[in-house]
Amino acid sequence: MLESPCEHLETILNSVADGVFTVDEEMHITSFNRAAEEITGFSAAEARGRKCFEIFRTGVCNSSCPLREALASGEAVINRELDITDKNNRKVPISISASVLRNIRGEAVGGVETFRDISLITILKREILEKYSFRDLVSRNPVMRRLFDVLPDIAASEATVLLNGDSGTGKELFTKAIHDLSPRREGPLVVVNCGALPEQLLEAEIFGSKRGAYTGSVENRPGRLEMAQGGTLFLDEIGDLPLPLQVKLLRVLENKEYQPLGARQPQKADVRFVTATHRDLEKMVLEGQFRRDLFFRINVVKIKIPPLRERPEDIPLLVDIALDRFNQRYGKKIRGFSSEALQLLFNHSYPGNVRELLNIIEQTVILCRTSEIGIEQLPAFFDSGAKPEQKESSPQGQLSRETIAELLARHKGNRSRVARELGVDRTTLWRWMKRFDLADQ
């Protein structure tokens, strides 16, 4: 005997990997397929007739239920990620899509929701983040990974560190990692931007001042050196430090003593120094703009931080992290960027480095009203009408063989998925694979 249309439909629904269930206008479950049983732990018999929130028990059931949203707006909700609690009280991350069910007259009679268990994807994302994270720093880039490897050894010493890198590369995050890993971790980490104040105010800011030391000085004021006692003093943009203050700083580094403005006696400086600049200090020394003796004092350990344009493999990783952060901050549910928008992000030169990328993502999250960020949400300086130039001809724009091989393995050889994660087209990925003898994978 042939199956009835209803039986035929039930067979089809039970054969799909995604959970599928339907509800009536009162949100009572009217059908529940086999995958829904496996994901939730509830049988179809247990689920039918009950309110859907009794089965799924999510944190959004009473506030932003995807099914209620679809029924209220008449528009489908696509790939909303949230956690449900299964029958055994285990949290299960799922991705949900919901739509309105209508009768032949077009009237809403209920809703249908499909959902899939994304536990493995969530675990994989967490493992990737843990693998490529070091303190608050993240990178896939081999140069950055080598820096992460030596940071504990650098932190364990009392050596003065010079961080050199473009603005926005994360010099303050490196400083925080050095401080947090050092024997001084219980002490304060104090920051001074040497380019933010005029000379006299900067001197008082660093060394402190006594009452009457200068016009307007009406009380004793501790300097950042005093505030940093027992900890770390981070002198950012030290290339902007005026020459007279360079002399004073040199004395601190040599004698571990300093004298506040207007003070009669020097004070001891129990401080570890970390300095940073985006400028070429060696060139400044040759030009007489930076003292040679101070340069050698602060350049005991030098860390060169590569700009983002030299580590494009970090862009997808940073995008994922930033999207999670800004989704939480602004209450959004954005899944990601369209392939076209991601490719434009991937091919941008980022003169502002990681800080610029984070600012771009924050702006697009604020402006986006859908579940996916398109090129129309990107800042105006992205030319959405032009095809972005590929970077494969530039050695600085290439990914490492290790990174591409790892992505291919993770996506089980699916080149479309690898290309989508990297924000390039399949042709560009193919050229990179051929260059690294990975074309047969």
C-alpha positions as CSV (number, residue, x, y, z in Angstrom):
1,M,0.0,0.0,0.0
2,L,1.4,3.4,-0.9
3,E,2.1,6.0,1.8
4,S,-0.3,8.9,2.2
5,P,1.0,12.4,1.5
6,C,1.3,13.0,5.3
7,E,3.2,9.8,5.9
8,H,5.4,10.6,2.9
9,L,6.2,14.0,4.4
10,E,7.0,12.5,7.8
11,T,9.4,10.1,6.2
12,I,11.2,12.9,4.4
13,L,11.4,15.0,7.6
14,N,12.7,12.1,9.6
15,S,15.5,11.5,7.0
16,V,17.0,15.0,7.3
17,A,19.9,15.8,9.7
18,D,18.4,19.0,11.0
19,G,15.8,19.1,13.7
20,V,12.4,20.2,12.5
21,F,9.3,21.0,14.5
22,T,6.1,22.9,13.9
23,V,3.8,24.8,16.3
24,D,0.2,26.1,16.1
25,E,-0.8,29.7,16.9
26,E,-0.7,28.9,20.6
27,M,2.9,27.8,20.3
28,H,2.0,24.1,21.0
29,I,4.3,21.7,19.2
30,T,2.4,19.8,16.5
31,S,5.2,17.8,14.9
32,F,8.7,16.8,15.9
33,N,11.1,14.9,13.6
34,R,13.7,12.3,14.5
35,A,16.7,14.7,14.5
36,A,14.8,17.0,16.9
37,E,14.4,14.0,19.2
38,E,18.1,13.2,19.1
39,I,19.2,16.8,19.7
40,T,16.8,17.6,22.5
41,G,16.5,14.1,24.1
42,F,12.7,14.4,24.1
43,S,10.6,11.9,22.0
44,A,8.0,13.2,19.6
45,A,5.3,11.8,21.8
46,E,6.7,13.8,24.8
47,A,7.0,17.0,22.7
48,R,3.7,17.0,20.8
49,G,1.0,19.2,22.5
50,R,3.5,20.9,24.8
51,K,4.6,24.5,24.6
52,C,7.8,24.8,22.7
53,F,9.5,26.6,25.6
54,E,8.9,23.6,27.8
55,I,11.1,21.5,25.4
56,F,13.8,23.9,24.4
57,R,14.2,25.9,27.6
58,T,16.4,28.6,26.2
59,G,17.3,32.0,27.7
60,V,15.3,33.8,25.0
61,C,12.0,31.9,25.1
62,N,10.2,34.7,26.9
63,S,12.1,37.6,25.4
64,S,13.3,37.1,21.8
65,C,11.9,33.7,20.6
66,P,12.7,33.3,16.9
67,L,9.4,31.7,16.2
68,R,7.4,34.5,17.9
69,E,9.6,37.0,16.0
70,A,8.8,35.3,12.7
71,L,5.0,35.1,13.5
72,A,5.0,38.8,14.6
73,S,6.9,40.2,11.6
74,G,5.9,37.7,8.9
75,E,9.6,37.5,8.0
76,A,11.8,34.4,8.3
77,V,14.5,34.4,11.0
78,I,17.7,32.8,9.6
79,N,20.5,31.1,11.4
80,R,20.0,32.5,14.9
81,E,22.5,31.0,17.3
82,L,21.5,30.2,20.9
83,D,21.8,27.5,23.6
84,I,19.0,25.1,24.5
85,T,18.8,22.8,27.6
86,D,18.2,19.2,26.6
87,K,16.3,16.6,28.6
88,N,19.4,15.7,30.6
89,N,19.9,19.4,31.5
90,R,22.9,19.6,29.2
91,K,23.5,22.9,27.3
92,V,23.5,22.4,23.5
93,P,24.4,25.2,21.2
94,I,22.2,25.3,18.1
95,S,21.6,27.4,15.0
96,I,17.9,28.1,14.4
97,S,15.8,29.3,11.4
98,A,12.1,30.0,11.8
99,S,9.3,30.8,9.4
100,V,5.5,31.3,9.4
101,L,3.2,28.5,8.3
102,R,0.2,29.6,6.2
103,N,-2.9,28.0,5.0
104,I,-4.1,28.1,1.4
105,R,-5.7,31.5,2.0
106,G,-2.4,32.9,3.2
107,E,-3.4,33.1,6.8
108,A,-0.8,32.4,9.5
109,V,-1.7,29.1,11.2
110,G,1.5,28.5,13.1
111,G,5.3,28.3,12.6
112,V,8.0,25.9,11.6
113,E,11.5,25.9,13.0
114,T,14.6,24.1,11.8
115,F,17.7,23.8,14.0
116,R,21.0,22.0,14.0
117,D,23.4,21.1,16.7
118,I,26.6,23.2,16.4
119,S,28.4,21.7,19.4
120,L,31.3,20.5,17.3
121,I,31.6,23.8,15.5
122,T,31.6,25.6,18.9
123,I,34.2,23.3,20.3
124,L,36.3,23.6,17.2
125,K,36.2,27.5,17.4
126,R,37.1,27.3,21.1
127,E,40.1,25.0,20.3
128,I,41.2,27.2,17.5
129,L,41.1,30.3,19.7
130,E,42.9,28.5,22.5
131,K,45.6,27.2,20.1
132,Y,46.3,30.6,18.7
133,S,45.8,32.7,21.8
134,F,48.5,33.9,24.2
135,R,47.1,36.0,27.1
136,D,45.0,38.7,25.3
137,L,46.9,38.3,22.0
138,V,45.8,36.1,19.1
139,S,47.6,35.1,16.0
140,R,48.2,32.4,13.5
141,N,51.2,34.1,12.0
142,P,54.6,32.2,12.5
143,V,56.5,35.4,13.4
144,M,53.9,36.3,16.0
145,R,53.9,32.7,17.3
146,R,57.6,32.9,17.8
147,L,57.2,36.1,19.8
148,F,54.6,34.4,22.0
149,D,57.0,31.6,22.6
150,V,59.8,33.9,23.9
151,L,57.6,36.3,25.9
152,P,57.7,34.3,29.2
153,D,61.5,34.3,29.1
154,I,61.6,38.0,28.5
155,A,59.0,38.6,31.2
156,A,61.0,36.6,33.8
157,S,63.9,39.0,33.4
158,E,64.3,42.6,34.6
159,A,65.6,43.7,31.2
160,T,64.3,46.8,29.6
161,V,62.1,46.0,26.6
162,L,61.7,48.1,23.4
163,L,58.5,47.3,21.4
164,N,58.7,48.5,17.9
165,G,55.7,48.4,15.6
166,D,53.2,50.5,13.7
167,S,50.4,52.2,15.6
168,G,47.6,49.8,16.3
169,T,49.7,46.5,16.3
170,G,49.0,45.8,20.0
171,K,52.1,47.1,21.8
172,E,50.1,47.8,24.9
173,L,48.8,44.2,24.9
174,F,52.4,42.9,24.6
175,T,53.3,45.1,27.6
176,K,50.4,43.7,29.6
177,A,51.5,40.2,28.8
178,I,55.1,40.9,29.8
179,H,53.9,42.5,33.1
180,D,51.4,39.7,33.9
181,L,54.0,37.0,33.3
182,S,56.7,38.8,35.3
183,P,57.7,38.5,39.0
184,R,56.2,42.1,39.3
185,R,52.7,40.9,38.3
186,E,51.3,41.8,41.8
187,G,52.6,45.4,41.3
188,P,51.0,48.1,39.2
189,L,51.3,48.5,35.4
190,V,51.4,52.3,34.8
191,V,51.2,53.8,31.3
192,V,52.6,57.1,30.0
193,N,52.1,58.4,26.5
194,C,55.3,60.4,25.8
195,G,53.7,62.3,22.9
196,A,50.5,63.3,24.6
197,L,51.7,66.3,26.7
198,P,54.0,69.3,26.4
199,E,57.5,69.0,27.9
200,Q,57.0,70.6,31.3
201,L,53.7,68.8,32.0
202,L,55.2,65.5,30.7
203,E,58.1,65.9,33.1
204,A,55.8,66.4,36.0
205,E,53.6,63.5,34.8
206,I,56.6,61.1,34.8
207,F,58.7,62.4,37.7
208,G,56.2,64.1,39.9
209,S,56.4,67.6,41.4
210,K,56.5,69.3,44.8
211,R,54.3,72.3,45.7
212,G,55.5,75.5,44.1
213,A,57.8,73.7,41.6
214,Y,56.1,75.7,38.8
215,T,53.3,78.1,38.2
216,G,50.0,76.5,39.2
217,S,51.7,73.8,41.3
218,V,49.8,74.1,44.6
219,E,50.3,70.6,46.0
220,N,52.7,67.7,46.0
221,R,51.9,65.5,43.0
222,P,53.2,61.9,42.6
223,G,54.6,61.0,39.2
224,R,54.1,57.9,37.2
225,L,57.5,56.6,38.4
226,E,56.2,56.7,42.0
227,M,52.9,55.1,41.1
228,A,54.7,52.3,39.3
229,Q,56.9,51.3,42.3
230,G,57.2,47.6,42.5
231,G,55.7,47.2,39.1
232,T,56.1,48.1,35.5
233,L,56.3,51.5,33.8
234,F,55.2,51.5,30.1
235,L,56.6,54.5,28.2
236,D,54.6,54.5,25.0
237,E,55.8,56.5,22.0
238,I,59.2,57.1,23.6
239,G,60.5,58.4,20.3
240,D,58.4,61.6,21.1
241,L,60.2,62.1,24.4
242,P,62.0,65.6,24.4
243,L,65.8,65.5,24.6
244,P,66.0,67.2,28.1
245,L,63.7,64.4,29.5
246,Q,65.8,61.8,27.7
247,V,68.7,62.8,29.9
248,K,66.6,62.5,33.1
249,L,65.2,59.1,32.0
250,L,68.8,57.9,31.3
251,R,69.8,58.8,34.9
252,V,66.8,56.7,36.2
253,L,67.8,53.7,34.1
254,E,71.5,54.0,35.1
255,N,71.1,54.8,38.8
256,K,67.6,53.7,39.7
257,E,67.0,57.1,41.1
258,Y,64.9,60.1,40.1
259,Q,64.2,63.6,41.4
260,P,60.7,65.1,41.3
261,L,60.3,68.7,40.1
262,G,61.1,71.0,43.1
263,A,62.4,68.2,45.3
264,R,65.7,68.4,47.2
265,Q,66.4,64.7,47.5
266,P,66.3,62.0,44.9
267,Q,63.9,59.0,45.3
268,K,64.5,55.3,44.5
269,A,62.9,53.8,41.5
270,D,62.0,50.2,41.9
271,V,60.5,49.9,38.4
272,R,60.8,47.6,35.4
273,F,60.7,49.6,32.1
274,V,58.9,48.7,28.9
275,T,59.1,51.2,26.1
276,A,57.4,51.4,22.7
277,T,57.5,53.4,19.5
278,H,56.4,53.3,15.9
279,R,59.4,55.4,14.9
280,D,62.9,54.3,13.6
281,L,65.0,55.2,16.7
282,E,68.3,54.2,15.1
283,K,67.6,56.8,12.3
284,M,66.6,59.3,15.0
285,V,70.0,58.7,16.8
286,L,71.9,59.4,13.6
287,E,69.9,62.6,13.1
288,G,70.6,63.7,16.6
289,Q,66.9,63.5,17.7
290,F,67.4,60.7,20.1
291,R,70.2,60.1,22.5
292,R,72.5,57.2,21.6
293,D,73.2,56.2,25.2
294,L,69.5,56.1,26.0
295,F,68.8,54.1,22.9
296,F,71.2,51.4,24.1
297,R,69.7,51.5,27.6
298,I,66.2,50.8,26.4
299,N,67.1,48.5,23.6
300,V,68.3,45.6,25.8
301,V,65.5,43.3,24.4
302,K,63.8,44.4,21.2
303,I,60.5,43.0,20.0
304,K,59.5,43.9,16.4
305,I,55.7,43.5,16.0
306,P,54.7,42.9,12.4
307,P,51.8,45.0,10.9
308,L,48.5,43.4,10.0
309,R,49.3,43.6,6.3
310,E,52.1,41.1,6.8
311,R,49.9,38.6,8.6
312,P,46.6,38.4,6.7
313,E,46.0,34.9,8.0
314,D,45.0,36.7,11.3
315,I,42.1,38.6,9.8
316,P,39.5,35.8,9.8
317,L,40.5,35.0,13.4
318,L,40.3,38.6,14.6
319,V,37.0,39.0,12.7
320,D,35.4,36.1,14.6
321,I,36.6,37.3,18.0
322,A,35.5,40.9,17.3
323,L,32.1,39.8,16.1
324,D,31.5,37.8,19.2
325,R,32.6,40.8,21.4
326,F,30.5,43.4,19.6
327,N,27.4,41.2,19.2
328,Q,27.4,40.9,23.0
329,R,28.1,44.6,23.5
330,Y,25.3,45.8,21.2
331,G,22.8,42.9,21.6
332,K,23.1,41.9,18.0
333,K,22.9,38.4,16.4
334,I,25.2,38.9,13.4
335,R,26.6,35.6,12.0
336,G,29.4,37.1,10.0
337,F,30.3,39.0,6.8
338,S,29.2,38.2,3.3
339,S,31.9,36.6,1.1
340,E,32.2,39.9,-0.9
341,A,32.6,42.0,2.3
342,L,35.1,39.6,3.8
343,Q,37.2,39.6,0.7
344,L,37.3,43.4,0.8
345,L,38.3,43.2,4.5
346,F,41.0,40.7,3.6
347,N,42.5,42.8,0.9
348,H,42.6,46.1,2.8
349,S,46.1,47.3,3.7
350,Y,45.2,48.4,7.3
351,P,47.4,51.4,8.0
352,G,45.8,51.5,11.4
353,N,46.5,47.7,11.9
354,V,44.4,45.7,14.4
355,R,42.9,48.8,16.0
356,E,41.6,49.8,12.5
357,L,40.1,46.4,11.8
358,L,38.3,46.3,15.2
359,N,36.9,49.8,14.6
360,I,35.6,48.8,11.2
361,I,33.9,45.7,12.6
362,E,32.4,47.7,15.5
363,Q,31.0,50.2,13.0
364,T,29.5,47.6,10.8
365,V,27.9,45.7,13.7
366,I,26.3,48.9,14.8
367,L,25.0,49.7,11.3
368,C,23.9,46.1,10.4
369,R,20.2,45.4,10.7
370,T,20.3,41.8,9.3
371,S,22.2,38.6,10.3
372,E,25.0,39.2,7.8
373,I,27.2,42.2,7.2
374,G,27.4,43.2,3.5
375,I,29.6,45.6,1.6
376,E,27.0,48.3,2.0
377,Q,27.8,48.4,5.8
378,L,31.6,48.8,5.2
379,P,33.1,52.3,5.6
380,A,33.0,54.7,2.6
381,F,36.7,54.2,1.9
382,F,36.0,50.6,0.8
383,D,35.2,50.9,-2.9
384,S,32.3,48.4,-3.1
385,G,32.0,48.8,-6.8
386,A,35.5,47.7,-7.6
387,K,36.8,44.2,-7.6
388,P,39.4,44.0,-4.8
389,E,43.0,43.3,-5.9
390,Q,44.4,40.0,-4.7
391,K,47.5,39.9,-2.6
392,E,49.0,36.7,-3.8
393,S,51.7,38.4,-5.9
394,S,53.1,40.1,-2.7
395,P,55.3,38.1,-0.4
396,Q,54.0,40.1,2.6
397,G,50.4,39.2,1.6
398,Q,50.9,35.5,1.3
399,L,49.8,33.0,3.9
400,S,52.2,30.4,5.2
401,R,52.1,26.8,3.9
402,E,51.4,25.6,7.4
403,T,48.3,27.8,7.7
404,I,46.8,26.8,4.4
405,A,47.5,23.1,5.0
406,E,45.8,23.4,8.5
407,L,42.7,25.1,7.1
408,L,42.4,22.4,4.3
409,A,42.7,19.7,7.0
410,R,40.1,21.4,9.2
411,H,37.6,21.8,6.4
412,K,38.4,18.2,5.1
413,G,39.7,19.5,1.8
414,N,36.6,21.7,1.1
415,R,38.3,24.6,-0.8
416,S,35.1,26.7,-0.9
417,R,35.0,26.8,2.8
418,V,38.7,27.5,3.1
419,A,38.5,30.3,0.6
420,R,35.4,31.7,2.4
421,E,37.3,31.8,5.7
422,L,40.2,33.5,4.2
423,G,38.0,36.0,2.3
424,V,39.4,35.2,-1.1
425,D,38.0,33.5,-4.2
426,R,38.7,29.8,-5.1
427,T,41.1,30.8,-7.9
428,T,43.4,32.8,-5.5
429,L,43.3,29.9,-3.1
430,W,44.2,27.5,-5.9
431,R,47.2,29.6,-6.9
432,W,48.4,29.6,-3.3
433,M,48.0,25.8,-3.0
434,K,50.0,25.3,-6.2
435,R,52.8,27.6,-5.0
436,F,53.0,25.5,-1.8
437,D,52.6,22.1,-3.5
438,L,49.2,21.6,-1.8
439,A,47.2,21.3,-5.0
440,D,46.7,17.5,-4.6
441,Q,45.1,17.8,-1.2
